[in-house]
Amino acid sequence: MKKTVLITIMLLFAGLFVNAQVVVTDPELPTADHPVTIYFDATKGTGGLKDYTGDVYAHTGVITQNSTSNTDWKYVKTNWGENTADTKLTKVSDNYYKLEITPNIREYYGVPASDTITHMAFVFRSDYPYSGTTYYEGKDDGSTDIIVEVFKFGLNVNITSPSQSSLVIDLNDTIVVNASATLADSISLFINSEFIKTSEDSTFLTDTIIADSYGENRVKVTAYDQPDFVADSFFYFVKSMPFVETLPDSLRDGINYTSDTTVTLVLYAPFKSHVFVIGDFTNWLPGEKGYMKITPDSAKYWKEIKGLTPGKEYRYQYLVDDELLIADPYADKVLDPWNDSYISDETYPNLTGYPTDTTSGIVSVLQTAGEEYQWHVTDFQPPDKTDLVIYELLIRDFTASHSYQSLTDTLNYLKKLGVNAVELMPVNEFEGNESWGYNPSFYFAPDKYYGPKNDLKTFIDSCHSNGIAVIIDMVLNHSYGQSPLVQLYFNPNAGSYGQPTAENPWYNEQSPNPVYSWGYDFDHESQATKDFVDRVNAYWLTEYNFDGFRFDFTKGFTNTLGDGGAYDASRISILKRMADHIWSVNPNAYAILEHFATNTEEKELAEYGTMIWGNMSHQYGEAAKGYSSSLSWGSYITRGWSVPHLVSYMESHDEERLMYKALTFGKSGDNYNIKEFATAIKRMELNALFFLTIPGPKMIWQFGELGYDYSIDYNGRVGNKPIKWDYYSVVERKRLYQVYSALNKIVKEEPLFETDDFDLDVSGMHKQINLYDDSMDACIIGNFDVSSGDIIASFSQTGRWYEFFTGDSIDVTDVNTQISLEAGEYKLYTTKKLTKPDITASISNPLQQDSYSFHIYPNPSEDYFTITMKGNQEEQSILSIIDIMGKVLCQPESSYKSGIYTWKWDGKMQNGEPASAGIYFCRIINRNKQIVKRLIRLK
C-alpha cells in the first residue's frame, strides 16, 4: 500500500501512471491517535500555488470505513473558501509549507473512536479567490485530490521509494528502494522471494537495484517484530522491444471477440513506443501477459487474451509508454471511480465495482458471450422526413428515476401526444452524471447513469412497436479531457487549459473557430477522424437500431479559420461524406444538423438529403408575449429550399421556455394580461397552431406541450430542472396537451399539411396561413394582439367551411370575409369536415356566482386561512391553492359537491414545506369552469 494515492475529481488527465509526490509527512507513517506534520511543495502536482505570495489554507477531510470511495470525504474541517487558524499553512521557505495536525489526527478532524480513519484528503488553496469564486489550488497531477494514508498503530512498513506500486523500466536501469517501519526490530529486502539484505536500522531500509535481466520481478520489504511481521512490495517489469507482427485483416480497433473465451484488443496509437494492457486478466500488472504487439507501420498495438470465462465481465486499461493509463476508446462499458457510486442499484442493478486498490482513472469493461438482446421489431419503417414530429428530451429531467426503463413507461403519453420520433439528448458516456451530455468522453458506451445498455435497446424496441422513431443526439464537434483520444496526445501546459499535441490524429491543436468553440476540436479533415466518425455512426445504427442522428454544432466541422458564418465548401464536403456513409449503412437514416450557417450552405445541405435545425424561438417567443414578429422563416419555401428538410422548433434544450417568457414579459391590454397564467397558457395554444401547421418536420421540447414555465436558467442553465408530470393534472395544461395532440394527428394524417402550395401572412399581429391541396384547403387565422380585432380571412373558395376545434361551420359567400377575434383567439377552417378533437372546453368562463358563497378569512394572513364555501352545484368541485404560475401547491384530500364546506390552509405545501410569503390563489374548478380568489401570505 502506497502512502500517496491519487484520486481524480475534476479529471482532465487522471491517467498518469507515475505521480509526483506533492506532500510528505512527519512521521512517515502517521497514525490516527498521534500528531503529524504535512509538508506541501507548491511546485509539485498542478503547481497552482507556485510563487503565490498570499496565505495558503488547507481544505481537508478524512476517508473512513464509511466512505464509498476515496472522494467521499468525511469530517471536512471547513466549507470551501472558509479561512480558519487551524487550516492555515505555515510558510517554511519559498513554495514550501507545513500544516501541523494536532493534538492528533482524530481530534483535529473530530472523528469519533467508532470510526476508522484510513486516509487524510487535501486540496490546498489561496486565501482569497482571484476571479469570482475561483481560487488558486495546489493539487496533485491531473488536478487530483491529495490522499495520505493513515496507518493503524503498531507494526508497520511502507515503501516510500519508488512511490508507485508497479514499474516498467529498461534493461540496466536502477531503482532506489527506501522503506520505513514502526515498532520493528528488523527490516529485510527480498527480490523474487530471494533474500537480499537486512537493514542495520530497524526503522529504515535503503538499497539500489540494477535491472540486469528482462522480465517480471517482485520486490518485497518485510518488517519484523518477532514473531509478527508485515510486508510492503512493488512490481517491476524490464521490457524488451515489442514484438512486430501484422494485424490480421479481420481485426479492427477496440474489442474483437473471437470466441467465448478469447478476445483480441487493438489500440491505434501512432508515435507511441510501447503499450501494455492491464486488467483483471493480468492481475493489473504490466507484464509479459499484457505486453502488446506492434504493427510494422508502428501505428497499432494488439494483444490476444485467452482463457476468459464466458459471460464474465473483465476490467482493463491500456498503459501507454509507462506513463499514461487510458480506457479503451471503443469499449461499450466503462467504470468511473468518481461518479459510479452515485448510480443506484434500481437504475443499474449489479453494476460491476471499480478496482479501487489496483488502478486509477476510468476503466473499460469487456465481456465474452454477453447476453444478446432479442429484438421484437426487426422491420421498422421510420416516418418520412416530411412527417416527423420530434420530441426532444433529456432523460435526467424527464423522469425522476432518470432511466431508460422509466422512459419506456412514458411511451403511452408520447404516443397519445402524437409525436412519431423521440430525440434523446446525448446518451453515450459523458463526463459526470447529471450533465446535458455535450461533454462526451466515450462514444460507444451508453451512459450508465441512465441504466444498462439492454434497457436502452428495450426502449428503442418499444418505440418502434409504437410507430415511434428514435434519434440520438451525437456530439462529434468536440470532446473533453476524459476522452482517451484526447489524453493519448495532450500537452497540459499548452494554452489556457492544455491542448492536444500536433501528433494527435483526431484533434486540432486549437480550434480554427475561437468564437464558437467548446472542449477540444475534432479535425474533420484527418483520415483518423473520418474513420472514427464513420465507426461511431454505424455502431449506433446497427447495434442499437437508432433511426438517425441530430449532430451537435456541425457548423464547427471545418478547419476553415473564422467564426463559421460564411459559406464553407470544405465543411459541406465533410458533411456530405459523413452523410453518405450513414446512408450506406441505413438508407432511411435521418441526418439532422444543428448548423446555423449561411442559408446558401444550409440549402445545399438540405437539398442533398440532410435535415437542418431551424431555430424559431425568438420569433414565437415575441408572438407569445404579444409583440409583432414574423414566423415565415419557419418555412422551407421562405428560405428558398426545394425540399421540406427544415426541422423548425419553438423551444429546444438551448432556448428559453415560451411559457416563462409569456408570464415574465407578456404584454397586457384592457382586461387581458399575458402575464396571467390562464391567458399565457392560451397563448401557447395559439403558438402551437401557427407552428405545427406550417408544412415540414417539427420538433417539440419536453413538457412544452404542458406549458412548462421554469426558466432555462433555473438552478443554472444546465442544472437539473423540476420534473413536472403533475402539470398534466392541471386542466389548463392538459387542454394545451390535447391541442398539441389534435394538431399532431391531422398534420401527420392529412396530405394537406405536406403541400408545397401555401401562403403565409404571419408578420403582423393578425396572422394567417392558407394551405391548398386536392384533398382540401385550409384557412388558419389567429389574433396575436392583446385586444380584439377584425381579420380579413382569405378563403380560397366560397361555400361551407368547417372549424376544426369547435366542429362548427360557416357559409362563406365572400372569399375575403371579415372575422372578429378576441385577443389570443384562433380558428382553423377547412373545406373538408374533420373529426372534432376531444379537447377540454375553455376554462375562461367563471362558475355561476350565485351558485357559490366563497369566503377566505383572514386575508392577508401569516398563519391559517379559513376557506368557507356554500353551494348547490350538481357536480363535484375541486379546491386548490395555486401559485401565480398555476402550479398546484396544496389541496384537500376530498372534492366538494354541495352544502357548506370549510377547509383551513396552514400555509404549507403538499410536501409539508411552508410556502414563502407572497401572492397565491384559491381556485375552485367545477368540471370545465373555475372561480379564483387571491390570498396573500405574510411572513
N, C-alpha and C positions, 0 to 999 in steps of 0.2 A: 504494500500500500504506500503510495507516494504522499508526501506531505502537502504538496500543492496540486490541486485538481482544478482544471479549468471548466467552468460551466458557462455556456453561452446564453445570453438573454436577448441581445439585440441582433446578434448573429449576422454579420456580413461574411466573415470567414472563420467559421468555427472549425474548419478542417485542419488547422495547423497541428502537425504531429509533434513537433519539437517546440516546447513552450518555455519562454524566458521566465525566470523566477522574479517576480516583482517584489515580493516580501520575503524576509527571513524572520525567524523567531528566536528569542532567547528566553527560556531554554529551547533547544531544537525540537524537543518532544514535549510540547505543552500538555498539561493535564487539567481537567476541569476545576479542581479544587486548589489550584495554585496560580499565582500571578504569572503573567507573560508580557514581554515587550515585543511589539510588532515593529519591524524596521521596513520602511517603504522607500523604494528607489523610484523617483518620479521620471527617470529617463527610460525605464523599462516598460514593457507592455505597450499600451496605447500612447504613452508619453504625453497624455493630455494636460498634465500639470508641470511639464518640464519648464523650468525657468519662471514659474509662477511666483509673483512677489507678495501675494496676499497670504492670509492664513489658510490652512488646509484642514478639512474635517473628514471624519470617517462616517459613512453611512454603513451601519453594520448590524448584523444579527447572527443567529446560530442555526445550525441544522441539527435536528434531533431525531429520535426514533419515530416521531410522529410526522416528520416531513415526508411529503410524497416524492420529492426529488431534491436535488441539491440547489434548486432555485426556489424551493419552498421555505423561505426564511421564517424563523420563529423568534419571538422576543426581540424584535427590532428596537434598537436604542432610541431612535428619534424618527420623526417624519422627515421625508426628503426636504432638504433645504433648511432644516432647523439646526441652528448653531448652539452647542452646549459645551461647557468646560470639559466634561469627561469624554467628549468625542473629538476634541481639538488635538491635532498632532503637534509635537514639538519639533522645531527645525534643528537638526543636528549639524548639517552643512548644506552647501548648495545642492538642491534636488534630493536631499536625503532627510527623512523624517522618522520619528518614532512615536508610537502610541502605547502608553502604559495602561495595561488592563489589570486593575487591582480592585479589591484585595485578592480576588481570584476570578477566574472566568465565569463561574456560576453566579457569583454575587454581582459581578459587573453587569451581566445581562439580565439578572433577576430570574434565573431558571430554577424551578423547584427541584428538590432532590429526587423526585419521582421521574424526572425526565433525564434521558441520557444524551449528553452533548457529543455529537460526532465530528462537527466541523464549526469553525467560525467563517463568516462570509463578510466581505468588504467591497465597497466602492468608495474611493477617496474623491473628494470634490473641493472646488473652490469655495471660499466663504460666501461669495455673492455671485449671482448669475451675470454672465457677460452680455446676454441678449435675451430679453423676455424672461423666461423661466429656465433657460439653458445654462448649465454650469460647465466649467472645465472639469473633466473627470480623469482620474487615474484608475485604469482597469488593466486587465491582462490582455495578451494578444487576442485579436479578434473581437475586441470590445466586450470582454467577458468579465463576470464577477471573479473575485479572488477568493478561493476557498482554501482554508488552512485546517488541516486535520488536528483534532484533539484526541489525545491518546488516553486510554484507561490507565489509572495509576498502577504501577507495578513494573514487572519486567517488560521492556520494550526494546525494539530495534528498528531503525529506519535508515534506508539507503538514501542519502541526500545528493549523491552524485554517482551516476547520472540521474537527472531528475525525472526521466521518462522510464516507463516500465518495459519498453522494448525498443531496440535499436536496429537499424540497418547500416552497415559500415563496409568499407573496402578492406581488402587484404592489407595487413600490416598497419592498419590504424591502431591508435592507442585509446584506451578507456581508463580514465581516472575514477577509481571507486573510493567513495567516502561514506562511512556509516557511523551513526551514533546510537548509543544504548543507555538505558537507565536500569539501575538495580541489577546489573550483570556482574559476574565475576570473571568472565572472559568473552571475547568475540572472535569468531573464526570465519574464514573465507573459503568457499568451495566453488569450483568451476566444473560443471557437468558431473556433480557428485564426487569429484576428486578434491581431497583436502589440499589447500594451498598454504594457508598460514593462520596463526593465531596472533592477535594484536597484543602488544605488551601493555597497552592501555585498555582497561576494561570498559571505558566509556566511548572509545573512538577507534575506528579502524580505517586505514587508508592503504591503497595499493594501486599499481598500474598494470593493466592487462594489454598485451600486444596480440592483436588478432592475426595469428600467423597461419591460419588454415581456413578454407571455405566451409560454410555450413552453419548449422544451428548450434547455439550454446546457451546454457543457463548458468547464471552467476547467483550464488546464494550467500548471504551473510547470516550467521546464527549467533545469537546472544544466549549465554548460559547463566543460570543461577541454580546450580545442581540441587535437585535432579531435573529442574524445569528448564525449558528453552523455548525461544521464539525465533522466527526467521523472517527475512525480507529478501526479495530476489528480483532480478531483471533478466530479460532475454535479449540476446543479440544474434544477428544473422550476418555473416560475412558473405557478401554477394559476389558472384562472377558476372560476366556479361550475359544478358538474357539470350535465350535460345531463339534463333531466327527460323521462322517457318511460315510458309504461305497460308493465308486464311482460306479454308475451304469455301467454295462459291456459295454453298447453301447457308452459310452463316452471315448474320448481319449484326450491326451494333446493338448492344444490350444483352438481353437474356435469350438464349436459344435452348429450348427444351428438346433434347434429342432422344430421351427415353424417360420412363417413370423414375429412373434412378440416376440420370445423368443430365448435366446442363453444361453448356459452353457459354462463357461470358466474354463479351467483346467490348473493348473501350477504344474509341477514336481519340487519340491524344498525340498528335504530331508535335515534334520539338521536345518531347519528354524522353528521359533516358531509360527509365525502367518503372514498372508498376507491379505491385502485389495486390491480390485480392485477399482480404482478411475477413473472417467471419466465424460463424458457429462451426463451420466445417474445417477451419484451420486453428481452432481454439483461440481465435483473434490474434494470432501471431503472424508476423511477416516472414514466413519461412519457405522452404522448398515447395510445400504443397500448394502455396498460393502465388509463387513466382510466375508471372505471365510471360508467354512467348511474345515475340515481336515480329511483325511482318517485314518483308525485305525492304519496303519503302519507309520503314520506321514510323508509320502513321498509326498503326493499330496494335493493340495488345490483346491477347486472348488466352483463355485457360479453360480446359475441360475439368469439371468437377464430377467425380464418380462416387458411387456408394451412398447416394442420398436415399432417405426414406420417403416413399411415395406419400404425398399428401401433407408432409411436414413442412412448416414454414422455417426457412433459414434466413438469418440476418447477415448482412455483409456490407463491406465498403471497399473502395479502392484506395491504396496508399501509393501516392504518386511522388516519385523522386524523393522518397524518405521524409517528406515534409508535409504533404497535403493529403488529408483524408476527405474523400467525397463519396456520396451515394451514387448509385448508378443512374445516369440521366434518363434511362429508358425503363426504370422499374415502375411497375403498376401499383406498388405499395411501398410507403416509406414510414419510418418511425421517427418521431420528433421528440427529443428529450425535454423541450421547453413547453410544448403545447398538448401532447397526448394525454397528460394526466387530467386535463380538463374535459376530456371526452367521456361521456357517461357510458356505462355498460348498456343502458337502454338504447342509446344511439348506435353504438358499435359493440355488440356483445363479444366478449372473449378476445379483445384486442391483444395481440402479442405484445409483451412487455419490452421496454427498451433495455439494452445491455449496459446498465449504468456503470458497472465497475470495470468494464473492459475497453470502452472507447468514448469518443465524444463526437458531437456533430450529428447530422441526420444520417440514418441508417436505412439501406434498402432491404427489401424482402423478396425472396423467390420461393416458389412452391411447385414442385413437380406434381403431376397428376392431381392438380387442383380441381375443385368442383366446377363443372361446366354448367353454365346457365342454359336451361332449356326454353327456347323462345316459343311463345304461343302464337305470335303473329309473325309470319315469315314472308308475307306478300303485301305488306302495307303500301298503299299508293298515297303519297303525300298530296295535300291540296295544291292546286295550281297556284303559281306565284300571284296571279291577279286576285285570287280568292282569299288570300291569307288575312286572318285576323289574329295577330300575335299577342300573346300575353307575356310581358316581361316580368320576371320575378327574381327576388333574392331570397333563397331558402331561409337564410338566417332571420329575416324579418317577415316571413310569410307564415310559418308555423312555429309554435312555441318550442317544440322539440327539435326544430331545425334538422330534420332528417328526410332522406329520400322516401322512407316508409310513410311518414306523416304527410308528405307531399302527395303521395299516391292517394291518400284518403280524401284529398280535396278535388279529385277529378270530377265528381258529380257537380260540384259547384262551378267548375270551369266549363264543363260541357253544357250546363244549363245557361251559362252566360253567353255561350255561342262562339267562343274562341275555337279556332281549329289548329292553333300552334302555340306551344309554350316555349319561351326563350329563357333559358337558365343563365343567370349571371355566372361568371366562371366557377366551375366545379372541379377543375384539375387543381392539384395541390398548390396552395398559395401560402405566403408567409403569415404565421399566426393562425388563429381560428376564426375570429369574428371580423372578417375582412370582406370588402366588396369582391375581392378576388382578382383585382387588376395588378397584383404584385406576385405574379406566378413564379413558382420555383421548379416544379416537376410537371412535365407536360403529358405524361402517360398514366398518372396516378390520380384517381378520383379523391377529392379531399375527404379524409376520414371524419372530419367534424360533422359531415352530413350522413355518414353511415358506410356500410360495406359496399363494395363495387356491385355485387349482385342485386342489392336493393335499388341501385341506380338503374340497372337493367330491367328490374321489375317495373319501375316507374315508367320507363320508356315503352316497355311492352304493353303496359296498361293504357298508356296514352294512345298507342296505335290501335288497341282494341276498341277505343272510344272515338276513333277517327281524328285524333289529335297528333300533329307532327311535333317533334321536339328539336329545338335548335340550341346549340351550345355557343356561348359567348367565349371566343378564343382570343387570347392576348399574345400576338406574335410580333408586336412592335418593339417590345422591350422585356427584360427580365430584371429581377433584383438580385441582391447579393447572396441569397441562399441557393440560387441556381448553380449546380455543379458545372455547367457550361461557362458560367462567369468565373467561378472560383478557379478553374483549371489554368486560366491565363489572366492574372489580375495583379495590378500594382497598387497596393493600398496607399501608397504615398503620392500618387499622381492625382491631380485635380483636387477638387474640394472634398470629395468623398471616396477617393480612389477611382480607378478606371481600368477597363480591360487593356491588356498589352497589345502591341502590334501583331503578335503571334496568334492572337485569339482567332480561330477560324470562323466564329459565328457572330462576333460583335464588333462594332466600330469602337475605336478608342474613345472618341467623343461623338455625340450626336451631331449630324450636319444641320439639325434644326434646333438651335438652343432656345428658341421662343416657345416651342411646344415639345417638351422633352420630359420623359419620365424614366427612372431607372437607368438601365444600360441598354443601348440601342442596338438592335439586330442589324447586321449588314446584309441586306437582302440581295445584294449583288454577288455575295460569296456563294460558291457552289455548296459548301458545307451547310450554309443556312438554307438554301433551296432544298437540299436533301432532307434536312431536319424538318422543315415546314411540311414537305410532302408526306413524310413519315407520320407526323403528328395528325395531319388532317385525315389521312387514310385510316389511321388507327381508330379514331372516334367514329368514323362512318361504318367501319366493318366490325369492330369489337363490341360497340355499344349500340349500333343501329341508329345513331343520331341522323336526322334528316337534313342537316345543314349547319351552317355557321353564321354567326354575327361576328365579324372581325373588328376588334377594337382598334381605333385610330389608324386606319390604313393610309391616311394622309402622311404618316411617318414612314411608309415602306419605300424609302428612297435615300440615296446618298447625295442628292442634289442640295447644295447649300441654300439656305434661306428659311423662310417661315412656312414653306409648303403650300402657299396660297396660289402660286402660279401654275399654269398648265405644265405638266411634267411627263414627257413621253417615256422616260425611263421607268417612272413609277407605274404608268399604265402597262408597260410591258411586263413588269414584275407581277402585277396583279392578274393580268390575263394568263400568264404562265401558271400561276398558282391555281386559278380557277379551272384551267384546262386539266390540270392533274386531278383536281377534285371531281370533275365530271367524267374523267376516265375511270374513276372508282365507282361513282354513282351519278349517272347522267341527270338524275332528277334532284340532286342535292342543291339546297339554297346556299348562295354565297352572298351574304348581306354585308355591305361595307359601311362602317362609320367613317366617312371620307372627308366631308366638309371642305372640299376643294372647289376650284372654279367650276361653274356649271358646264362649260365645254368639256372638261375632263369627266365629270360625273355622267354627262350624256353619253359619251363614248363608252364608258364602262357599263352603263345601264343597257345600252343597245347591244353590247357584247354578250349580255346574259346575266351579269351580276345584278344585285339589287342595292339600292342606295338608301341609307338612313336619311330621313327628311325631318329636320327639327322645326316644328311649328309651335313650340312652347310659348314664345313671346307673343306671337300673333293671337293665339287662342286665349292666352292669359289676359291680354288687353281687352279682348272681346268679353271675356267673363267678367271683368271688372267694370264694364260699361263704357269703355273708351273705343274710339274708332280704330280699326285695324283691318288689313286686307288678309284674307285667308287663301288667296288664289295661288300662292307659292306651294300650297299643299297638293297641287295638281301637276301631274307629269306633263300634261299638254301645255300648261302655262310655262313650264320650263323648256318647252321645245323638244321634248323627247318623243320618240315614236313608239315607245313601249311603256306600259304601266308598271315600271320597276321601282317606283318611289315608295319606300316604306315610311309614310308620314306618321307623326306622333305628336300629341299634345303634351304628354308627360313621358319622362323616362327616369332611370335611376339618377341621371345627371341634372335634372331640371326641377325647379321649384314646383310644388303641388298647386294645381289651379284653384282648388277649394281654399287653400291657405291664402292665395293671392286675393281671391274674391272677398274673403272675410276680413282681410287685413287692409286692403287698399281699394275696395269696391266703392263705386260712386253711389250717390243717393239722389232721389227726386221726391216729388210730392207723394207721401205715403208709400214710398218704395226705397228700400235701403239694402244694397247688395251686401253690406256688412252683417246683416241679419241672417241667421242660419237658414231659415225657411226660404228666403229669397236666393241666397247663394247656391243652395242645393238645386233649385230650379234652373239657375243659370248653367249648371253642369249638364242638365238635360238638353238645353238649347245648344250648348257646345257640342255635345255628342252627336246631335242630329246633323250639324253642319260639318262635322268631322268624318263620320262614318259613311256618309252618302256620297262623298266625292270619290269617283271611281279610282281604284287602285288599292294595293295592300295597306293595312293599317297595323299600328301597334298600340296597345294599352299598357300602361304601367300598373303594377299590382295595387289593388284597392282603389284605383281611380274610379272604378265603377260604383264605389260606395261613397265617393266624395271625401277621400282621405284628406285630413286637414292639418296634420302635423307638418311643420316646416321641414324642408330638407336639412336645415341646419339644427334641428332639434337634436340635442345630445351630440353635437358636432356633425359635420357634413356626412362623414362616412360612419358615424356611430350608430348603434342599434336604435331602431325606431319601435314605438309601441305597435304590437300586433293586434289589430282591431277587428277581429271576427265578430265582436258584439255589434259592430255597426250594422250588420245585416238585420238585426232585430229592431233597428230604428226605422220607423215607417217611411220617412222621407228618403233615407239612404237606400232602403230596399226598392223603393219606386225607381230611383236612378238606375239601380242594377237591372230592373225589369225593362227600363227604356233601352239600356245597352243591349240586353238580351234580344229584345224585339227587333232592334235595328240590325244587329249582327245576323239574325236569322234571314231577314229579307235581302241584305246585301250579299249574302252567300248564295241564296237560292234563286233570286230573281236576275235574269240576264240583263235587265235594265241597268243594274249597278256595275256592269262591266262594259257599258257602252263607251265608245270614244266620241260620241256625239252629245256634247253637253255644253251648257253655258253657265258661267259663274259670275254673279253680280254680288260680290262678297266684300266690298271695300267700305261701304258706309255703315250706318247704324241699322239700317233696314237691309237685310241680306237676303239673297235669293239664289237658289240652284235650280236649273232646269235640265232634265235628263230626257233623252229621246231614244226610243228603240222600237223595233217592230212589235215587241210584246206589249208595251205600254209606254206612256210618258209620265213624267213626274214634275211637279212644281212644288218646291220647298221654300217656305218663307219663314223669316224669324225677325223679331224686333229685339235688337241688342241694346236699345236705348233704355234710359231709366224712366221714361214717360211713355204713355200710349201714343200711337201714331198710325197713320194710314200708309199702306204699302200697295203699290201697283203690282199685282200678281200677273206675271206674263204666262198665261196658259197657252199651250201650243194649239189648242182647238176648242171649239165650243162644245157644249154637251155636258154630260154628267161626269163629275169628278168626285173622288172618294177620299175622305180624310182618314188617314191610317190609324191614328191613335184613338179617335173617338168612334170611328165607324160611321160617322155622319157623311152626308154627301151634299153637294151643291150643284145647281144647274147653271153652267157658265154660258152666258149669252154674248159676252164681250171678252175677247181674249186678253184684254188689258183691264182687269177688274180690280177696283179699289177694295181692299180688305182692311178692316181696323184690327189692330193687335195691341193688347195690353203690353206693358213693359215686360220683357222676358218671354213673351208668348211665342209659340211656333206652330206651324201647320205643315203636314206632309200630304199633298194631294197627288193622286194617281188616277189614270184613266181606267185602270182595271181595279176592281174591288179586291183588296187584300183582306185576309183574316184579321179581325181586330185583335190586337195583342191583349193578354191578360195582365193589365197594369193597374196597380192600386190607384184609385181616383185621387185627384188633387187634394191635399190636406190643408189648403189655404182657407177653407170655409170653417168658421168657428162653430162650436156647439151652440145650440139654441140657448141664449142667455136665460130665458125664462125656465129652462129645464133644470138649471143648476143654481144652487146658492153656494158660493165658493169663497171662503174667507181664510186669510193667513194672519195669525196673531201670535206674538208680537212681530212686527216687521218694520224696521230692521231689528235684528237680534244677534247677540253674541253667544246665545245658548240654544234653547229649543225654539222651534217654530211649530205652532199648533195649526194644523190644516183641517178645516171642517167643510164638509160637502153635504148638501142635501139635494137629492134629485129624484126624478121619476122616469129616467130613461129605461127603455125596454132592453137595451143591450149593455153588456158589461163594459166598464171603463177602466183604464189603467192609469194610475197616477205615478209620475216620475219626477225626480229632481234632476234637472239637466244644467250643464254649464252653457256659456254663451255660444259654444260651437255645436250645441245639440247633443253632446255626449252625456249618456245616462250615468249619473253618479250614484243614485240610490233610488229604491222603490220598495213599497210594501210587499210582503210575501204574497198577498192575495189581491185580486182585482175587486172592483166595486160596481154594484149594479144600481140599487135604488135605496131610498131611505136616508138616514143620517149616518155619516161616516166621519170619524175623527182619527187623525194619524199625527203623531209627533215625530218631527225630524230633528235628530240631535246634532245636526251639523257634520255628521260623519258620512264618508263614502261607503260603498258596499263592502270594501275590504277592511273597514274599521278605522281607516286613517281619517283624521279630521280634514275637512275641506278648508282651504285657505280663505281668508277674508276676500269678499268681492261680491259681484252680482251673479245671481243664479235665477233659475226659473222653475216654477212648479207647473207641470204640464199634465193635463188630463186628455187622454185620447179615447174617443169613442168610435170604434171601427175606423172610419176614414176621416174623422173630424177631430178638432182639438180646440182647447182653450188653454191659454198660457197666462200666468201671472208672475210678475217679478218679485223676488225677495232679495234682501241684502243681508249678508252675513258679516257681522262685525267681529273684529279681533278682540 
